[in-house]
Amino acid sequence: MGLVGPGFIAPHHIDAVRRLGDVDVVAIAGSNAASARKKADLLHIETSYGDYRELIARPDIDVIHNTTPNHLHFPVSLAALEAGKHVISDKPLAMTSNEASTLRAAADAAGVVNAVTFNYRGNPLVQQARLMVEQDKLGRVFFVHGQYLQDWMTDDHVYSWRSDPSKGGVSSALADIGSHWCDLAQHVSGGRIIEVLADMTTVVKTRYTSGASAEAFSQNQTGERRPVTVNGEDLASVLVRFDNGARGCFTVGQVLSGHKNGLQLEVNGRTSSLRWLQEEQNELWIGHYNRPNEILKKDPSLMLPGAAGYASLPGGHQEGWPDAFRNIIADIYQWIRTGERPATVCTFADAEYLSHVLDAMLASHEAGSVWKQVQLPAVAGETNTASLAAQ
């Protein structure tokens, strides 16, 4: 495999691939030769490039990991697809829904494995939750709700490429972490979001930058800084409706003091409920109305068969964020080897759909926070809505 974009998330891709044991990390490519070489040395990778096209052109590289900033997802992934490579992209799939649709079509035409690393799917108890819903252990699902709260952008001296709409996109918190919540909600509940009502705001309207690019979660505040007006939302709340009749709501924000990576999902069915918190990811709360509630600890001997395999260690041995990420990467490479896609893998088609969900949220807010349907690309001159979009 080869990796393009050796920033914040890249070492986790490299670590996950190396843990598989049978995939060679051949080379990485960065924004220039010097920075790529420096990162390659840190990651113990022999070859580096200052131009991603040189890496993609290598015939001995079968898989491209695209971990570039958002604005480069489209050109890098498209070049890899056109070269016949399997592509594993960090989220979002692209900056716009039009670009996402183009990439999905290119992946279909190329006939290669295509995946986006919505890594929370890889947690063992997330898979337990998904299977519990699928096997009707909660009864009919009617409400899906939660939040994704962080505080790393609370300080107005924190400024990264994610705050720049030309690099991160017009949406900030919703695109960055709201996409994770929406993907998780759909993956676990089995429903698709088809209508939204969004309220968005920018709490920190002016940030201060040194002009240099910073990685996500960076607290480097050294050097002289200048003010920059920020328009992307750092706080948003959204009502949602699913195609299976369920209702839902969620809040995302990155300026909520004390919340480090507070992703939470709760699913309520007619007979039982479940709740999963990323910061307590080795526990799954299961609620009942006619008997005591339960807390299921991550223990493969107690989990459903389809979920137990995602636990690498016995009960009482804690697993974390890198382990869930490794599970996703392992399933993607299983698809590459066997031609059969595991249910945990988010495809380009899945990620394309999420880009249209984001479009609907932005349109809802711009219209004064009214209900908006998720609109898909026109087919044969007709407008399609999300209710027709299952793939």
C-alpha distance (Angstrom), angle and dihedral (degrees) to the residues before:
residue distance angle dihedral
M1 . . .
G2 3.77 . .
L3 3.80 127.9 .
V4 3.79 128.1 -146.8
G5 3.81 117.9 -160.8
P6 3.83 112.9 30.5
G7 3.82 97.8 -156.8
F8 3.82 134.8 119.5
I9 3.81 98.6 -42.4
A10 3.82 98.2 36.1
P11 3.85 97.8 85.0
H12 3.80 89.2 55.2
H13 3.81 90.9 54.5
I14 3.80 89.9 49.1
D15 3.81 92.6 47.3
A16 3.81 92.5 48.5
V17 3.80 92.6 49.3
R18 3.79 93.1 48.0
R19 3.79 90.7 51.2
L20 3.81 88.5 60.8
G21 3.79 89.1 67.8
D22 3.80 98.9 -149.3
V23 3.82 105.3 65.2
D24 3.80 121.5 87.1
V25 3.80 118.8 -140.5
V26 3.80 97.8 -141.6
A27 3.81 105.0 173.8
I28 3.79 148.1 -25.1
A29 3.80 131.8 -141.0
G30 3.79 127.2 -151.6
S31 3.79 139.7 177.6
N32 3.81 91.1 -82.0
A33 3.78 137.5 7.1
A34 3.81 96.3 -108.0
S35 3.80 97.5 51.4
A36 3.80 91.5 42.7
R37 3.81 91.0 52.4
K38 3.79 91.4 49.0
K39 3.81 92.0 51.8
A40 3.80 91.8 43.8
D41 3.80 89.8 55.7
L42 3.81 91.0 50.1
L43 3.81 90.7 50.5
H44 3.83 94.8 41.0
I45 3.79 94.0 -118.7
E46 3.79 116.5 151.3
T47 3.81 102.0 -148.0
S48 3.79 131.5 44.3
Y49 3.79 136.3 174.3
G50 3.79 136.4 -160.2
D51 3.82 90.5 -151.0
Y52 3.79 120.0 54.9
R53 3.81 91.4 -152.8
E54 3.80 90.1 68.4
L55 3.79 90.3 54.4
I56 3.81 93.8 47.3
A57 3.81 90.6 49.6
R58 3.81 92.7 61.6
P59 3.82 110.0 109.0
D60 3.81 92.3 -152.5
I61 3.82 92.6 63.4
D62 3.80 113.3 84.8
V63 3.81 101.2 170.3
I64 3.80 130.4 45.7
H65 3.81 120.9 -157.5
N66 3.81 108.7 -157.3
T67 3.81 109.3 -156.8
T68 3.79 98.2 152.4
P69 3.83 125.0 129.1
N70 3.80 112.9 -76.3
H71 3.81 97.5 -95.1
L72 3.81 90.8 59.7
H73 3.80 97.2 48.8
F74 3.80 92.6 88.9
P75 3.83 102.0 49.8
V76 3.80 94.7 39.8
S77 3.81 95.5 47.1
L78 3.80 92.5 43.5
A79 3.80 92.0 51.2
A80 3.81 90.5 49.4
L81 3.81 92.9 48.5
E82 3.80 91.9 48.6
A83 3.81 87.7 52.4
G84 3.80 89.9 54.8
K85 3.81 95.9 -111.0
H86 3.79 126.3 145.2
V87 3.81 107.0 -113.3
I88 3.80 129.5 -146.1
S89 3.80 109.8 -176.0
D90 3.75 131.4 -171.7
K91 3.79 112.8 -127.1
P92 2.97 136.7 -55.5
L93 3.78 99.4 50.9
A94 3.82 89.5 -143.0
M95 3.81 143.0 -20.0
T96 3.81 94.5 -99.1
S97 3.79 137.5 25.3
N98 3.82 90.1 -116.3
E99 3.79 90.3 57.0
A100 3.81 90.1 45.4
S101 3.81 90.9 53.1
T102 3.79 90.6 49.5
L103 3.81 91.2 52.1
R104 3.79 92.7 47.2
A105 3.82 90.3 51.5
A106 3.81 91.2 46.7
A107 3.81 90.8 50.9
D108 3.80 90.9 50.1
A109 3.80 90.6 49.6
A110 3.80 93.0 47.7
G111 3.79 93.2 48.9
V112 3.79 92.6 -141.8
V113 3.78 133.5 133.7
N114 3.79 110.2 -86.2
A115 3.79 124.5 -175.4
V116 3.79 142.2 163.3
T117 3.80 117.7 -148.2
F118 3.78 104.6 -120.9
N119 3.77 85.9 161.8
Y120 3.81 101.2 -174.1
R121 3.80 88.2 76.2
G122 3.80 86.5 71.6
N123 3.79 95.9 65.8
P124 3.83 111.2 111.2
L125 3.80 94.2 -131.6
V126 3.80 92.3 47.5
Q127 3.78 86.8 59.0
Q128 3.80 89.0 46.3
A129 3.81 88.9 53.7
R130 3.81 92.6 47.7
L131 3.78 92.5 51.2
M132 3.80 92.6 46.2
V133 3.80 89.2 56.9
E134 3.80 92.1 42.9
Q135 3.82 91.5 50.8
D136 3.82 91.5 49.1
K137 3.80 94.7 -115.7
L138 3.82 90.2 141.3
G139 3.78 98.0 42.7
R140 3.78 119.8 -129.8
V141 3.80 109.9 -9.2
F142 3.80 110.8 -128.5
F143 3.83 106.0 158.5
V144 3.82 132.5 38.9
H145 3.80 119.1 178.8
G146 3.77 144.6 151.6
Q147 3.76 146.7 114.7
Y148 3.77 145.9 -109.2
L149 3.79 110.7 -148.2
Q150 3.81 129.2 175.6
D151 3.81 135.7 165.3
W152 3.80 104.1 -159.2
M153 3.83 92.3 108.9
T154 3.81 96.0 47.0
D155 3.82 92.6 103.9
D156 3.81 110.7 75.1
H157 3.81 89.2 -141.5
V158 3.80 89.9 68.2
Y159 3.80 109.0 97.8
S160 3.79 127.1 158.8
W161 3.79 136.4 162.5
R162 3.81 86.8 -88.0
S163 3.82 88.1 72.3
D164 3.82 92.0 54.7
P165 3.84 110.2 84.5
S166 3.81 91.0 -153.5
K167 3.81 89.5 61.6
G168 3.80 106.0 22.6
G169 3.80 100.6 32.0
V170 3.80 133.7 -112.6
S171 3.80 92.0 -69.8
S172 3.78 121.4 63.6
A173 3.82 119.3 177.2
L174 3.81 95.8 17.8
A175 3.79 93.0 50.8
D176 3.79 94.6 40.4
I177 3.80 103.8 44.0
G178 3.81 104.3 -2.4
S179 3.79 87.1 68.1
H180 3.82 88.9 58.6
W181 3.81 91.5 52.3
C182 3.81 93.6 47.0
D183 3.79 92.2 48.1
L184 3.80 91.7 48.5
A185 3.81 92.5 46.6
Q186 3.80 92.3 51.7
H187 3.80 93.6 42.4
V188 3.81 94.7 51.7
S189 3.81 100.2 35.6
G190 3.79 96.0 43.7
G191 3.81 90.7 -133.7
R192 3.78 132.2 110.3
I193 3.78 124.7 -130.3
I194 3.81 107.5 -116.5
E195 3.82 104.0 163.7
V196 3.79 133.3 31.5
L197 3.79 141.9 -176.6
A198 3.79 112.7 -163.3
D199 3.80 135.7 -169.6
M200 3.80 115.4 -170.9
T201 3.78 135.7 177.8
T202 3.79 141.3 173.0
V203 3.80 110.0 -130.1
V204 3.81 96.0 178.8
K205 3.80 103.5 45.6
T206 3.81 97.3 171.9
R207 3.79 125.2 45.7
Y208 3.78 130.6 178.9
T209 3.78 122.4 -127.4
S210 3.78 135.6 -177.1
G211 3.79 88.2 -149.8
A212 3.80 92.9 -109.7
S213 3.78 122.0 112.9
A214 3.81 115.9 -106.6
E215 3.78 129.7 -160.1
A216 3.79 121.5 -118.3
F217 3.82 114.2 -80.3
S218 3.80 90.5 16.2
Q219 3.82 114.1 149.4
N220 3.80 95.3 -170.7
Q221 3.81 105.4 137.4
T222 3.80 100.6 162.6
G223 3.79 125.7 129.2
E224 3.77 134.8 32.4
R225 3.78 113.4 -45.3
R226 3.79 137.3 -162.2
P227 3.82 129.3 -152.2
V228 3.80 120.4 -101.5
T229 3.80 125.1 -170.8
V230 3.80 111.0 -126.3
N231 3.80 122.1 -154.4
G232 3.80 102.0 170.8
E233 3.80 115.0 104.4
D234 3.80 118.3 -104.5
L235 3.82 93.2 -178.2
A236 3.81 129.4 38.5
S237 3.80 140.4 160.6
V238 3.79 122.7 -160.8
L239 3.80 136.2 -171.1
V240 3.80 113.1 -151.2
R241 3.79 139.4 -169.9
F242 3.79 123.1 -155.6
D243 3.79 129.9 -146.9
N244 3.82 90.4 -118.1
G245 3.80 91.3 61.5
A246 3.79 96.7 -100.0
R247 3.80 121.5 135.7
G248 3.77 125.9 -145.8
C249 3.78 149.9 168.3
F250 3.77 138.1 -163.0
T251 3.79 141.9 177.3
V252 3.79 127.2 -146.7
G253 3.78 128.6 -173.5
Q254 3.78 140.8 155.2
V255 3.82 99.6 -162.1
L256 3.83 98.6 62.7
S257 3.81 106.8 122.2
G258 3.78 114.4 -130.1
H259 3.80 95.8 19.6
K260 3.79 109.1 108.8
N261 3.80 104.3 170.9
G262 3.78 103.4 -18.6
L263 3.79 104.9 171.8
Q264 3.81 111.8 163.5
L265 3.80 131.9 173.1
E266 3.80 127.5 -176.2
V267 3.80 124.9 -176.2
N268 3.80 120.0 -166.7
G269 3.79 121.1 -159.7
R270 3.79 130.0 -179.8
T271 3.81 93.0 -98.3
S272 3.82 106.0 23.0
S273 3.79 143.9 6.6
L274 3.78 136.3 -145.8
R275 3.79 134.2 -159.3
W276 3.81 131.2 -169.1
L277 3.81 127.0 -170.8
Q278 3.79 119.4 -164.9
E279 3.81 92.5 -146.5
E280 3.82 89.1 55.2
Q281 3.77 94.7 35.1
N282 3.80 97.5 153.7
E283 3.81 91.3 67.8
L284 3.80 132.7 67.0
W285 3.81 118.1 -165.2
I286 3.80 113.7 -144.5
G287 3.79 116.6 -168.6
H288 3.81 129.2 -158.2
Y289 3.80 134.2 -179.3
N290 3.81 99.7 -150.5
R291 3.81 102.7 36.7
P292 3.80 137.8 29.4
N293 3.77 118.3 -64.3
E294 3.79 119.2 -111.0
I295 3.78 137.9 -140.7
L296 3.79 110.7 -153.8
K297 3.79 111.0 -154.8
K298 3.77 118.1 -149.0
D299 3.81 100.8 -91.6
P300 3.82 120.6 142.2
S301 3.80 90.8 -150.2
L302 3.82 89.9 61.7
M303 3.80 99.5 39.4
L304 3.78 131.9 90.0
P305 3.83 112.5 -87.8
G306 3.80 95.2 -111.7
A307 3.80 91.5 52.9
A308 3.80 101.1 38.6
G309 3.80 92.0 73.3
Y310 3.79 90.2 65.8
A311 3.81 90.6 63.6
S312 3.79 108.2 85.3
L313 3.80 95.6 -174.3
P314 3.82 135.4 47.4
G315 3.78 122.6 -98.8
G316 3.80 114.7 -67.0
H317 3.81 92.5 31.7
Q318 3.79 106.7 106.5
E319 3.79 121.0 -131.9
G320 3.78 125.5 -166.0
W321 3.79 151.4 -174.4
P322 3.84 96.6 -55.8
D323 3.81 90.8 50.8
A324 3.80 92.9 54.0
F325 3.80 89.4 47.1
R326 3.78 90.3 50.7
N327 3.82 89.9 51.7
I328 3.81 90.8 56.5
I329 3.80 92.9 47.9
A330 3.82 90.0 47.2
D331 3.80 91.6 53.1
I332 3.81 92.0 48.7
Y333 3.80 91.3 52.6
Q334 3.80 89.5 46.2
W335 3.80 86.8 57.7
I336 3.81 89.7 50.1
R337 3.80 91.6 51.0
T338 3.81 100.0 41.7
G339 3.79 105.9 24.2
E340 3.81 90.3 -126.6
R341 3.80 118.0 113.3
P342 3.83 117.9 -138.2
A343 3.81 115.3 -135.6
T344 3.80 91.6 -115.3
V345 3.80 94.3 67.2
C346 3.80 118.5 99.8
T347 3.82 107.7 -146.2
F348 3.79 128.3 -154.2
A349 3.82 86.7 -102.4
D350 3.81 90.5 55.9
A351 3.80 91.5 47.4
E352 3.80 91.7 45.8
Y353 3.79 88.4 56.6
L354 3.80 90.6 52.7
S355 3.81 89.4 54.2
H356 3.81 88.7 58.9
V357 3.81 90.0 48.3
L358 3.81 88.1 55.1
D359 3.81 90.4 48.8
A360 3.80 89.3 54.7
M361 3.81 91.5 50.4
L362 3.79 92.1 51.5
A363 3.81 91.1 46.4
S364 3.80 90.8 49.4
H365 3.78 93.0 53.1
E366 3.81 93.5 44.7
A367 3.81 90.0 52.1
G368 3.80 91.7 54.9
S369 3.82 99.6 -86.2
V370 3.79 100.3 -59.1
W371 3.79 129.9 149.8
K372 3.81 113.7 -81.1
Q373 3.78 129.0 -175.4
V374 3.77 119.7 -129.8
Q375 3.80 103.5 -107.4
L376 3.78 122.5 -153.3
P377 3.82 128.0 -159.7
A378 3.80 114.9 -72.7
V379 3.79 116.5 -98.0
A380 3.81 119.2 -154.8
G381 3.77 90.0 -12.1
E382 3.80 95.3 -53.0
T383 3.79 128.6 114.8
N384 3.78 113.9 -118.8
T385 3.78 125.0 -155.1
A386 3.76 128.1 -154.7
S387 3.79 92.8 -99.8
L388 3.80 87.4 71.7
A389 3.76 95.4 43.3
A390 3.80 108.0 86.2
Q391 3.77 111.2 134.1
